[in-house]
Amino acid sequence: MRAAVDRSADDRAAAPSSYGKPQWGLESLTPVIITLLVLDALITLALEVLYLPTYLDTVAFPLSAVLAGVINVLLVMAVRAVTTRVGFAILPIAAWTFGFLTCSVSGPGGDIMLGSDWRTALLLFCGVVPPLGYLYFRLNAGLFGSR
């Protein structure tokens, strides 16, 4: 009597453990990709700060604050696609927050890039809370499943 072995079951079982690992054999490029994503967080922050004081007619319209949340979540998702380490997934948010704090202090001439109004608070909230919420729910996905 012969026993048949289902090898496809082993492949299906191994799939969840390979999440977050590069599938193309580019493990050596992981630090470069993470560095580029952190720099991208700083570049997008500069653009968000630049377009924060936009108006539609006479009404303040801070669309860049909303885009900050979407872009930062995408940056965190990109880092999570390259590595499974949570410390690395927080790097784009940390760089974005450091850049935000740098933009909120006065420069050598006394100029401040971010004013003291609700748009600045909205930019900070939208830039930090959605990516941290994504990380929280992603890391605790088993806690919120069916019981």
Summary of the structure (lengths in Angstrom):
residues: 147
radius of gyration: 20.7
end to end distance: 41.2
largest distance: 86.7
contacts: 368
relative contact order: 0.13
helix: 65%
strand: 3%
